[in-house]
Amino acid sequence: MSFGAGLLLLIWVVTSILVNGIALLHRFTKLRGLDLIGYGAAAGVALHGVIGCAIAAVPAGRWAFVALLLALTLASVVYVFARGAARDLLLALSSATKISLALWLLFQVLCLGLIHAEVRFPESLPDGLYIFKTHTTNVKIQYLTGLPADNYLPFAVAEFFLRGVSFEKVRPILPANEVSNRTILMPLVDLPFRVALGAPRDHPQLGTYNYIGRNWPDI
């Protein structure tokens, strides 16, 4: 995915989460200002998580749930502007808060730019930190940041849900790490967007690979 396409996707995700949550809480609570944005973000995440759960539970209805989310987003955008919620937010927020929110958005864009950075990988990636040895995006993030392989987990869990891979039969999801050791909210929030982008549901048969002298599921 190009940087431009990734930027459009980022705008879509942030807008969908914030606008849906803000519209919901503006309609049913008295929250306003920064509180409305903060709690609205949490409500938007929860809403997307619920729709992600529905997609995981009823894969045949995946497109219906995505259509529902798109309809809710469109209705929320209309509500936010028609009821003056967007104008009220602009008037209620201080200059410092607006700058902080702008810096947060800039941080999102910089994170997007990070995955498009050109890197020269070493000849070999040592065991321990590098569970995966191929030059994929998650390995690039590890190499650039020195972080563990955890950045790959949300993607892997979402793939299990979307592709119909059994968490019970194909385990652990990372060497010595069961999926139950981790939270799954981020993958669930991710599911509607992945479906909308045409993620496959192909029920792959996963093999194994050797790492630190043992065979593990080749996720």
C-alpha positions as CSV (number, residue, x, y, z in Angstrom):
1,M,0.0,0.0,0.0
2,S,1.4,3.4,-1.0
3,F,1.8,6.2,1.5
4,G,-1.1,8.1,0.0
5,A,-3.4,5.1,0.2
6,G,-2.3,4.5,3.8
7,L,-3.0,8.2,4.6
8,L,-6.5,7.9,3.2
9,L,-7.1,4.7,5.3
10,L,-5.8,6.4,8.4
11,I,-8.2,9.3,7.9
12,W,-11.0,6.9,7.4
13,V,-10.2,4.9,10.6
14,V,-9.8,8.0,12.8
15,T,-12.9,9.7,11.4
16,S,-15.0,6.5,11.8
17,I,-13.9,6.0,15.4
18,L,-14.1,9.6,16.5
19,V,-17.3,10.7,14.7
20,N,-19.3,7.7,15.7
21,G,-18.4,7.9,19.3
22,I,-18.8,11.7,19.5
23,A,-22.2,11.6,17.9
24,L,-23.4,8.9,20.2
25,L,-22.3,10.6,23.4
26,H,-23.4,14.1,22.2
27,R,-26.9,12.7,21.6
28,F,-27.2,10.7,24.8
29,T,-25.0,12.4,27.4
30,K,-24.1,15.9,28.5
31,L,-20.4,15.5,27.8
32,R,-18.9,18.4,25.9
33,G,-15.5,19.8,24.9
34,L,-12.4,17.6,25.5
35,D,-14.4,15.2,27.6
36,L,-16.6,14.5,24.6
37,I,-13.6,13.8,22.4
38,G,-11.9,11.5,25.0
39,Y,-15.0,9.5,25.9
40,G,-16.2,9.7,22.3
41,A,-13.0,8.0,21.2
42,A,-13.5,5.2,23.7
43,A,-17.2,4.8,22.7
44,G,-16.1,4.7,19.0
45,V,-13.5,2.0,19.8
46,A,-16.2,0.0,21.7
47,L,-18.6,0.3,18.8
48,H,-16.1,-0.9,16.3
49,G,-15.1,-3.8,18.6
50,V,-18.7,-4.9,18.8
51,I,-19.1,-4.9,15.0
52,G,-15.8,-6.8,14.8
53,C,-17.2,-9.4,17.2
54,A,-20.2,-9.7,15.0
55,I,-18.0,-10.2,11.9
56,A,-15.9,-12.9,13.7
57,A,-19.0,-14.7,15.0
58,V,-21.0,-14.5,11.8
59,P,-18.5,-14.5,8.9
60,A,-21.3,-14.9,6.3
61,G,-22.7,-11.5,7.3
62,R,-19.4,-9.6,7.2
63,W,-20.5,-7.3,4.4
64,A,-23.8,-6.5,6.1
65,F,-21.9,-5.4,9.2
66,V,-19.5,-3.3,7.2
67,A,-22.5,-1.7,5.5
68,L,-24.1,-1.0,8.9
69,L,-20.9,0.7,10.1
70,L,-20.6,2.8,6.9
71,A,-24.3,3.9,7.3
72,L,-23.7,4.7,11.0
73,T,-20.6,6.8,10.1
74,L,-22.5,8.7,7.4
75,A,-25.4,9.4,9.8
76,S,-22.9,10.4,12.5
77,V,-21.2,12.9,10.2
78,V,-24.6,14.4,9.3
79,Y,-25.5,14.6,13.0
80,V,-22.3,16.2,14.1
81,F,-22.6,19.0,11.6
82,A,-26.4,19.4,11.6
83,R,-26.6,19.6,15.4
84,G,-23.7,22.0,15.7
85,A,-21.5,19.5,17.6
86,A,-18.5,20.2,15.5
87,R,-18.8,24.0,15.9
88,D,-19.3,23.6,19.6
89,L,-16.2,21.5,19.9
90,L,-14.1,24.1,18.1
91,L,-15.4,26.8,20.4
92,A,-15.0,24.8,23.6
93,L,-11.4,23.6,23.1
94,S,-8.5,25.8,24.2
95,S,-5.7,26.7,21.9
96,A,-3.3,24.3,23.8
97,T,-5.8,21.5,23.4
98,K,-6.1,22.1,19.7
99,I,-2.4,22.1,19.3
100,S,-2.1,18.8,21.3
101,L,-4.7,17.2,19.1
102,A,-2.9,18.4,16.0
103,L,0.3,16.9,17.3
104,W,-1.4,13.6,18.0
105,L,-2.6,13.5,14.4
106,L,0.9,14.4,13.2
107,F,2.2,11.5,15.3
108,Q,-0.2,9.1,13.5
109,V,1.1,10.3,10.1
110,L,4.7,9.9,11.3
111,C,4.0,6.3,12.4
112,L,2.5,5.7,8.9
113,G,5.7,7.2,7.3
114,L,7.8,4.9,9.5
115,I,6.6,1.7,7.8
116,H,7.5,3.2,4.4
117,A,11.1,4.0,5.4
118,E,13.8,2.2,3.4
119,V,16.0,0.0,5.5
120,R,19.0,-2.2,4.9
121,F,18.5,-5.3,6.9
122,P,21.5,-7.1,8.4
123,E,22.6,-10.4,6.9
124,S,21.0,-12.4,9.7
125,L,18.4,-11.5,12.3
126,P,19.2,-13.1,15.7
127,D,16.8,-15.3,17.6
128,G,15.1,-13.9,20.6
129,L,14.0,-10.5,19.4
130,Y,13.4,-11.7,15.8
131,I,11.0,-14.5,15.8
132,F,10.4,-14.0,12.1
133,K,13.3,-13.7,9.6
134,T,11.6,-12.5,6.5
135,H,11.8,-8.8,5.6
136,T,8.1,-8.0,6.2
137,T,6.6,-4.9,7.6
138,N,6.4,-6.2,11.2
139,V,10.1,-7.2,11.0
140,K,11.0,-3.7,9.7
141,I,9.2,-2.1,12.6
142,Q,11.2,-4.3,15.0
143,Y,14.5,-3.4,13.2
144,L,13.7,0.3,13.3
145,T,12.5,0.5,16.9
146,G,14.1,-2.4,18.7
147,L,10.7,-3.5,19.9
148,P,9.6,-7.2,20.3
149,A,7.4,-9.0,17.8
150,D,4.2,-7.9,19.6
151,N,3.5,-5.4,16.8
152,Y,2.5,-8.4,14.6
153,L,-0.1,-9.8,17.0
154,P,-3.1,-7.6,16.2
155,F,-2.6,-8.4,12.5
156,A,-2.2,-12.1,13.1
157,V,-5.3,-12.3,15.4
158,A,-7.4,-10.4,12.8
159,E,-6.1,-12.8,10.1
160,F,-7.2,-15.8,12.2
161,F,-10.7,-14.3,12.5
162,L,-11.0,-13.4,8.8
163,R,-9.5,-16.5,7.3
164,G,-11.3,-18.9,9.6
165,V,-8.1,-20.3,11.3
166,S,-8.8,-22.1,14.6
167,F,-7.1,-20.6,17.7
168,E,-7.5,-23.9,19.4
169,K,-5.9,-26.0,16.6
170,V,-3.2,-23.6,15.5
171,R,-1.4,-22.5,18.7
172,P,0.5,-20.8,20.2
173,I,0.1,-17.7,18.1
174,L,3.7,-16.8,18.8
175,P,6.3,-19.1,20.3
176,A,5.4,-19.6,23.9
177,N,2.6,-17.0,23.7
178,E,-1.0,-18.1,23.6
179,V,-3.5,-15.7,22.1
180,S,-5.3,-15.8,25.5
181,N,-2.3,-14.0,27.0
182,R,-3.2,-10.9,24.9
183,T,-6.1,-8.6,24.5
184,I,-8.0,-8.8,21.2
185,L,-9.7,-5.4,21.1
186,M,-7.4,-4.0,18.5
187,P,-7.9,-6.9,16.0
188,L,-11.7,-6.7,16.5
189,V,-11.6,-2.9,15.8
190,D,-9.5,-3.7,12.7
191,L,-11.9,-6.3,11.3
192,P,-14.5,-4.0,9.6
193,F,-11.8,-2.1,7.8
194,R,-10.0,-5.2,6.7
195,V,-13.3,-6.6,5.3
196,A,-14.0,-3.4,3.5
197,L,-10.6,-3.6,1.8
198,G,-11.3,-7.1,0.5
199,A,-9.5,-9.3,3.0
200,P,-9.8,-13.0,1.9
201,R,-11.5,-15.8,3.8
202,D,-9.7,-18.8,2.4
203,H,-9.3,-21.2,5.4
204,P,-5.5,-21.8,4.8
205,Q,-3.8,-24.9,6.1
206,L,-0.8,-23.6,8.0
207,G,2.4,-25.6,8.3
208,T,5.2,-25.2,10.8
209,Y,8.6,-23.6,11.0
210,N,11.7,-24.2,13.1
211,Y,12.7,-21.7,15.7
212,I,15.1,-22.2,18.7
213,G,15.1,-26.0,18.0
214,R,11.3,-26.5,17.9
215,N,8.5,-26.5,15.4
216,W,5.9,-23.8,15.7
217,P,2.7,-22.9,13.7
218,D,3.8,-21.0,10.6
219,I,1.6,-17.9,11.1
